């Protein structure tokens, strides 16, 4: 008996066929990154102040510069702030002003410098030369600023719900179908988003993008994992993460050339329409097809892989069968994620790490603040810092396995956050360096958690399991701003302490996971339970014998084992 990975190795575990398919999927990762971080540019909030009736005429009359206009007509911020108020103006009718151009408020001061104020009842003035964004077009500032947060929260909510739905349907209807359907809906909603007539429609279309965007991306990730031999999975996965990071690095240049938000939205959406051609360019997962008793379709794809890779399917198939103890093909369910001891342990640890990775990753970005106020540089560095993490994983994952680098990422981020929290203020460079090191560590964890998640679940449950665990990353993204801003009001460094403790806990829990280096992807829950007996150095044949023995002697259960019987 041979495993599915043995068949892949015999026809080319990572040949020209897989490289072509993966290159196409990597392009989708580049564009998907724009959905993830593009909101930063769509919602740019430039410097603004209240529009005061009569000020424009007075400025023309007195020939003020912009700075003089602000100095003469805008109140300062509350609590002695030296900056101008963005959400309040003097309650003054400038049309009846009789003051001089040097002191226009003289006619209302009456010896008092504390003049009455009011809200921006007549709208806002945005800084000249500022780019068009949803904040400027829909006036999402001051009392309406919370609507920007709501928009991003709706996207994360869409990610959460859509990941669960697509994760479940992909294990029933296939990876390819769900991936292409997600691309279609994301494309249409993205185009409609660019023509949103109001804020309400913007939120609706943005939520639709979230519902299908990340779920489709995860479907493509699972498809790649199931189409490549185990020894090449890390190479394929890391290249996909690098494509995502490259997309983030590329985005600031696009946004700089297209500052108007509608033009930017169209530009980052149109490539999705081209991905619909993948219907004819990428295959369904043959591993999934076998798990669904679609042996003929799987065999056809495997022959195509062999032909493109310059190999021949020399081992003749006597039969490809799915042994079952019930009449129905297995369907994924939440119960199966926690029913058996090893599945329960894997699910708990992976959920904690998904939550921690998103929480700390986004929290450190917000804590570091913007670099010199240059949003283009901020986003560029945000993407560039992820590239070394991918390179580190690529260099060490095959030598050290999956578990140690995964755990090291969480421990490094946790330790660095704690160090940064207690570094004296006069050593700001050291504090920043420690925070950046923490960002590097948590990026390693964020990349590893998705990779390891796919290797620890059986084929018929894999997409659903990854999706369910990944939901916790959305919860982490929602919680992160509250930790950063609320706890900082108590003590400015308390968020770093929280991130440090959570990072250390998550990294320590990873050490309880089994090492999956060199392991074939499990096809049944029994295979997952038997992973705990795997030790580096044990011959693969011993593992196969154990699985064969388990298959022959197990009692009736709702699991299925995939067996490929070959004639040499």
C-alpha positions in Angstrom: 0.0 0.0 0.0 1.2 3.5 -0.8 0.2 6.8 0.5 -1.0 9.7 -1.6 2.3 11.5 -1.0 4.1 8.5 -2.5 2.1 8.9 -5.6 2.9 12.6 -5.7 6.6 11.9 -5.3 6.5 9.4 -8.2 4.9 11.8 -10.6 6.8 14.9 -9.4 6.2 16.2 -5.9 7.0 19.8 -6.9 7.5 19.8 -10.6 6.7 22.2 -13.4 2.9 21.5 -13.1 2.8 22.5 -9.5 5.1 25.5 -10.0 2.8 26.8 -12.7 -0.3 26.4 -10.6 1.3 28.0 -7.5 2.6 31.0 -9.5 -1.0 31.7 -10.5 -2.2 31.4 -6.9 0.7 33.6 -5.7 -0.7 36.4 -7.8 -4.0 36.2 -5.9 -2.1 36.6 -2.6 -0.5 39.8 -3.9 -3.9 41.3 -4.7 -5.5 39.9 -1.5 -3.0 41.9 0.6 -4.5 45.0 -0.9 -7.9 44.1 0.5 -6.3 43.5 3.9 -4.4 46.8 4.3 -5.9 49.0 1.5 -8.3 50.5 3.9 -5.4 52.6 5.3 -5.4 54.6 2.1 -9.1 54.5 1.4 -9.8 56.1 4.8 -7.0 58.6 5.0 -8.0 61.4 7.3 -6.1 64.6 6.5 -5.8 67.7 8.7 -9.2 69.4 8.9 -11.0 72.2 10.8 -14.4 73.6 11.1 -15.8 75.7 8.3 -16.8 79.1 9.6 -19.2 81.4 7.6 -17.5 84.5 6.4 -13.9 83.4 7.0 -13.2 82.8 3.3 -14.3 86.4 2.4 -12.3 87.8 5.3 -9.2 85.9 4.3 -9.4 87.2 0.7 -10.0 90.7 2.1 -7.0 90.6 4.4 -4.8 88.5 2.1 -4.0 86.0 4.8 -1.9 82.9 4.3 -3.4 79.6 5.4 -1.3 79.7 8.6 -2.5 83.2 9.4 -6.1 82.2 8.8 -5.8 79.3 11.3 -4.0 81.5 13.8 -6.6 84.3 13.7 -9.8 82.3 13.4 -9.4 78.8 14.9 -9.5 78.0 18.6 -6.8 75.9 20.2 -7.5 72.3 21.4 -8.8 71.7 24.9 -6.5 71.1 27.9 -4.0 73.7 26.8 -3.1 71.9 23.6 -0.9 73.9 21.2 -2.6 72.5 18.1 -5.7 73.9 16.5 -9.1 72.3 17.3 -10.4 70.1 14.5 -13.9 69.7 15.8 -14.8 73.1 17.3 -14.9 76.6 16.1 -15.6 80.0 17.6 -19.3 80.8 17.9 -18.8 83.9 15.8 -20.5 85.4 12.8 -17.5 86.5 10.8 -19.7 88.3 8.3 -20.4 91.0 10.9 -16.8 91.2 12.1 -15.5 94.7 12.6 -12.1 93.8 13.9 -8.9 94.5 12.1 -7.1 92.1 9.9 -4.4 91.8 12.6 -6.9 91.1 15.4 -10.3 90.1 13.9 -11.7 88.8 17.2 -11.3 92.1 18.9 -15.0 93.0 18.4 -16.2 90.0 20.5 -13.5 89.5 23.1 -14.5 92.3 25.5 -11.4 91.8 27.5 -11.9 88.0 27.7 -9.8 85.4 25.8 -12.2 82.6 26.6 -14.6 82.9 23.7 -17.7 80.7 23.2 -17.3 77.7 21.0 -19.6 75.5 18.9 -19.4 72.3 16.9 -18.7 72.2 13.1 -22.3 72.9 12.2 -21.3 74.2 8.7 -19.0 71.3 7.8 -15.3 71.0 7.6 -12.4 72.4 5.6 -9.8 69.8 4.6 -6.1 70.6 4.1 -5.3 71.7 0.5 -3.8 69.1 -1.6 -5.1 66.2 0.6 -6.2 63.1 -1.3 -9.8 62.2 -1.7 -10.9 59.5 0.8 -14.0 58.2 2.3 -13.2 60.3 5.4 -13.3 63.5 3.3 -16.2 62.5 1.0 -18.5 61.1 3.6 -17.3 63.5 6.3 -16.3 60.8 8.7 -14.5 63.0 11.2 -15.0 64.3 14.7 -18.4 63.0 16.0 -18.6 60.7 12.9 -15.1 59.3 13.2 -16.4 56.1 14.8 -17.9 55.2 11.5 -14.4 54.5 10.1 -13.9 52.0 13.0 -17.3 50.5 12.2 -16.3 50.0 8.6 -13.2 48.0 9.5 -15.1 46.1 12.2 -17.6 45.0 9.5 -14.7 43.8 7.3 -13.4 41.7 10.2 -16.8 40.4 11.0 -17.1 39.4 7.3 -13.8 37.7 7.5 -15.0 35.8 10.6 -18.3 34.6 9.2 -17.1 34.1 5.7 -14.1 32.0 6.7 -16.4 29.6 8.6 -18.9 29.3 5.7 -16.3 28.9 3.0 -14.2 26.5 5.1 -17.2 24.3 5.5 -18.4 24.4 1.9 -14.9 23.9 0.5 -14.8 20.5 2.3 -18.1 19.6 0.7 -18.0 21.2 -2.8 -14.3 21.4 -3.3 -11.4 23.9 -3.0 -11.5 25.1 -6.6 -15.2 25.9 -6.8 -15.3 27.8 -3.5 -12.1 29.7 -4.4 -13.5 30.8 -7.8 -16.9 31.7 -6.3 -15.2 33.8 -3.6 -13.1 35.6 -6.3 -16.2 36.4 -8.3 -18.2 37.9 -5.3 -15.1 39.8 -4.1 -14.6 41.3 -7.6 -18.2 42.4 -8.0 -18.5 43.8 -4.5 -15.1 45.6 -5.0 -16.3 47.2 -8.2 -19.6 48.3 -6.6 -17.6 49.7 -3.6 -15.7 52.0 -5.9 -19.1 53.6 -7.0 -20.7 53.7 -3.6 -23.1 56.7 -3.5 -23.1 56.8 0.3 -21.5 55.6 3.5 -24.2 52.9 4.1 -23.5 51.3 0.7 -19.8 51.5 1.3 -20.2 49.5 4.5 -22.5 46.9 2.8 -20.1 46.3 -0.1 -17.1 46.2 2.3 -18.8 43.6 4.4 -19.4 41.5 1.3 -15.7 41.7 0.5 -14.9 40.4 3.9 -17.4 37.5 3.7 -15.6 36.0 0.7 -12.2 37.6 0.5 -10.2 35.7 3.1 -12.2 32.5 2.9 -11.3 32.2 -0.8 -7.6 32.9 0.0 -7.6 30.1 2.6 -9.2 27.7 0.0 -6.3 28.4 -2.4 -3.8 27.8 0.5 -5.3 24.4 1.2 -5.4 23.5 -2.5 -1.7 24.2 -2.7 -0.9 22.2 0.4 -2.8 19.1 -1.0 -1.1 19.3 -4.4 2.5 19.2 -3.3 4.6 16.5 -1.6 5.3 16.9 2.1 8.9 17.8 1.7 8.0 20.8 -0.5 5.1 22.1 1.4 7.1 24.6 3.4 8.7 26.0 0.2 5.3 26.5 -1.4 3.8 28.0 1.8 6.6 30.5 2.4 6.5 31.7 -1.2 2.8 32.4 -0.8 3.5 34.4 2.3 6.2 36.3 0.5 3.8 37.1 -2.2 1.4 38.6 0.4 4.2 40.7 1.8 5.3 41.9 -1.6 1.7 43.0 -2.2 1.9 45.2 0.9 5.2 46.7 -0.2 3.7 47.4 -3.6 0.5 49.0 -2.4 2.0 52.4 -1.2 3.4 53.0 -4.7 -0.1 52.4 -6.2 -1.8 54.6 -3.6 0.8 57.4 -4.2 0.1 57.4 -8.0 -3.7 57.1 -7.4 -4.5 59.3 -4.4 -8.3 59.4 -5.1 -9.9 56.5 -3.2 -12.3 55.5 -6.0 -9.5 55.2 -8.5 -7.4 53.3 -6.1 -10.3 50.9 -5.3 -10.9 50.2 -9.0 -7.2 49.6 -9.6 -6.8 47.0 -6.8 -10.1 45.3 -7.7 -9.8 44.8 -11.5 -7.0 42.1 -11.3 -9.5 39.9 -9.4 -11.6 39.7 -12.6 -8.6 38.2 -14.4 -8.4 35.4 -11.8 -11.8 34.1 -13.0 -9.9 32.6 -15.9 -8.4 30.1 -13.4 -11.4 28.0 -14.0 -9.5 26.6 -17.0 -6.0 26.9 -15.5 -6.0 25.3 -12.1 -7.2 21.8 -11.0 -9.3 20.6 -8.2 -7.4 19.0 -5.3 -7.0 15.3 -6.2 -6.6 14.4 -2.6 -10.0 16.0 -1.8 -11.5 14.2 -4.9 -10.3 10.8 -3.5 -11.8 11.6 -0.1 -15.1 12.2 -1.8 -15.0 8.9 -3.8 -14.4 10.8 -7.1 -11.5 8.4 -8.0 -11.7 8.8 -11.8 -11.5 12.6 -11.7 -8.5 12.4 -9.3 -6.7 9.9 -11.5 -7.2 12.2 -14.5 -5.6 15.1 -12.7 -2.7 12.9 -11.4 -2.0 11.8 -15.0 -1.9 15.5 -16.1 0.5 16.2 -13.3 2.8 13.4 -14.3 2.7 14.3 -18.0 3.6 18.0 -17.4 6.4 17.0 -15.0 7.9 14.7 -17.6 7.1 11.6 -15.7 4.9 8.5 -16.3 2.4 7.1 -13.8 4.4 3.9 -13.9 2.6 2.3 -11.0 -0.6 0.9 -12.3 -3.7 1.5 -10.3 -5.5 -1.7 -9.4 -8.0 0.3 -7.4 -8.5 3.6 -5.6 -11.0 3.0 -2.9 -12.4 4.7 0.1 -13.1 2.3 2.9 -16.1 3.4 4.9 -18.1 1.9 7.7 -21.2 4.0 7.0 -23.0 4.8 3.8 -22.3 8.5 3.7 -19.1 10.4 2.9 -17.8 12.2 6.0 -18.9 15.8 6.4 -17.0 18.3 8.6 -18.4 19.4 11.9 -17.3 21.4 14.9 -17.7 18.3 17.1 -15.0 16.5 15.1 -12.5 19.2 16.0 -12.7 18.4 19.7 -14.0 14.8 19.9 -10.7 12.9 20.3 -7.8 13.8 22.6 -5.2 14.8 20.0 -7.7 16.7 17.8 -8.9 18.6 20.9 -5.4 19.5 22.0 -4.5 20.7 18.5 -7.6 22.8 18.1 -7.2 24.5 21.5 -3.5 25.3 20.9 -3.9 26.5 17.4 -6.9 28.7 18.3 -4.9 30.4 21.0 -2.0 31.0 18.6 -4.3 32.4 15.9 -5.8 34.8 18.4 -2.4 35.8 19.8 -0.8 36.3 16.4 -3.4 38.7 15.2 -3.7 40.5 18.6 0.0 41.1 19.0 0.7 41.8 15.3 -1.8 44.5 15.0 -1.2 45.8 18.5 2.5 46.4 17.9 1.7 48.3 14.7 -0.6 50.7 16.6 1.8 51.0 19.5 4.8 51.9 17.4 2.7 54.7 15.8 3.3 56.2 12.5 6.8 56.9 11.3 7.2 60.7 10.8 3.6 61.0 9.7 4.3 59.5 6.3 1.6 56.9 5.7 3.3 55.5 2.5 6.5 54.8 4.5 4.5 53.3 7.3 2.8 50.7 5.1 6.0 50.0 3.2 7.9 49.2 6.3 4.9 47.1 7.6 5.3 44.9 4.5 9.1 44.9 4.4 9.5 43.7 8.0 7.6 40.5 7.1 10.1 39.5 4.4 12.9 38.7 6.8 10.5 36.5 8.8 9.7 34.5 5.7 13.4 34.1 4.9 14.1 32.9 8.4 11.4 30.3 8.2 12.7 29.1 4.9 16.2 28.7 6.2 15.4 26.9 9.4 12.1 25.1 9.0 13.7 22.0 7.3 16.6 21.7 9.7 14.7 22.4 12.9 11.2 21.3 11.8 7.9 23.2 12.4 7.4 23.2 16.1 10.6 24.9 17.3 10.5 27.9 14.9 6.8 28.3 15.6 7.3 28.3 19.4 10.4 30.6 19.1 8.3 33.2 17.2 5.8 33.4 20.0 8.5 33.4 22.8 10.6 36.0 21.0 7.6 38.3 20.5 6.5 37.9 24.1 10.0 38.4 25.6 10.7 41.4 23.4 7.4 43.1 24.4 8.2 42.7 28.1 11.7 44.1 27.5 10.3 47.1 25.6 7.8 47.8 28.4 10.5 48.2 31.0 13.2 50.0 29.0 13.7 53.5 30.3 12.3 56.4 28.2 15.7 57.9 27.6 16.7 54.8 25.7 13.9 55.2 23.1 16.1 53.6 20.4 16.3 50.4 22.4 12.6 50.4 23.1 11.9 50.8 19.4 14.4 48.0 18.5 12.8 45.6 21.0 9.3 46.4 19.7 10.5 45.7 16.1 12.1 42.5 17.2 8.7 41.6 18.8 7.1 42.4 15.5 9.5 40.1 13.7 8.8 37.2 16.1 5.0 37.5 15.9 5.2 37.7 12.1 7.0 34.3 12.2 4.2 32.9 14.4 1.5 34.4 12.1 3.0 32.7 9.1 3.7 29.4 10.9 0.2 29.0 12.4 -1.5 28.7 9.1 1.2 26.4 7.8 1.1 24.0 10.8 -2.7 24.2 11.0 -3.0 22.5 7.6 -0.7 19.7 8.5 -2.6 18.6 11.7 -6.0 17.8 10.3 -7.4 15.1 8.0 -8.2 15.8 4.4 -12.0 15.9 4.6 -11.8 18.2 7.6 -8.8 20.3 6.7 -10.3 23.4 5.1 -13.0 23.6 7.7 -10.5 23.2 10.6 -8.2 25.9 9.3 -11.2 28.2 8.9 -12.6 27.6 12.4 -9.2 28.1 14.0 -8.5 31.2 11.9 -11.7 32.8 13.2 -9.9 33.6 16.4 -7.5 35.9 14.5 -10.5 38.1 13.7 -11.4 38.2 17.4 -7.8 39.2 18.1 -8.0 42.0 15.5 -11.2 43.3 17.1 -9.8 43.2 20.6 -6.4 44.7 19.9 -7.4 48.4 19.6 -9.2 48.2 23.0 -6.1 46.8 24.7 -3.8 49.4 23.0 -5.9 52.5 23.8 -7.8 51.6 27.0 -4.9 50.0 28.9 -2.5 52.8 27.8 -4.7 55.3 29.6 -3.8 53.4 32.9 -0.1 53.0 32.1 1.4 53.7 28.7 3.4 50.5 28.7 0.6 48.2 29.9 -0.4 47.0 26.4 3.2 45.7 25.9 3.0 43.8 29.1 -0.2 42.2 28.1 1.2 41.3 24.6 4.3 39.9 26.3 2.5 37.6 28.7 0.1 36.4 26.0 2.9 35.8 23.5 4.9 33.7 26.0 1.9 31.6 26.9 1.1 31.0 23.2 4.7 30.1 22.3 4.9 27.7 25.3 1.8 25.9 24.2 3.2 25.3 20.7 5.8 23.0 22.3 3.0 20.6 23.2 2.1 20.1 19.5 3.7 17.2 17.5 6.4 17.7 15.0 5.1 17.3 11.5 8.3 17.5 9.5 8.4 14.7 7.0 4.9 13.5 7.8 2.4 12.8 5.1 -0.8 14.8 5.4 -3.3 12.8 7.5 -6.4 11.5 5.8 -8.4 10.4 8.8 -8.9 11.3 12.4 -7.1 8.1 13.3 -4.1 9.3 11.4 -4.1 12.5 13.4 -4.3 10.5 16.7 -1.3 8.4 15.6 0.9 11.4 14.9 1.8 11.5 18.6 3.8 8.3 18.1 5.8 9.8 15.3 9.4 10.4 16.2 12.1 11.8 13.9 14.2 8.9 12.6 11.4 6.3 12.6 11.1 4.7 9.1 8.1 5.8 7.1 7.3 2.1 6.5 6.8 1.6 10.3 4.3 4.4 10.3 2.5 3.0 7.3 2.4 -0.4 8.9 0.8 1.1 12.0 -1.8 2.9 9.9 -2.5 -0.4 8.0 -2.9 -2.3 11.2 -5.2 0.4 12.6 -7.3 0.3 9.4 -7.7 -3.5 9.7 -8.6 -3.7 13.3 -10.6 -0.5 14.1 -14.2 -0.6 15.2 -17.0 1.1 13.3 -16.5 4.8 13.3 -17.5 7.8 11.2 -14.0 8.2 9.7 -12.7 7.1 6.4 -9.3 6.0 5.3 -7.9 6.5 1.8 -6.0 3.5 0.5 -4.3 3.4 -2.9 -3.6 -0.2 -4.0 -0.8 -0.4 -6.5 0.8 -3.1 -8.7 4.5 -2.7 -9.0 
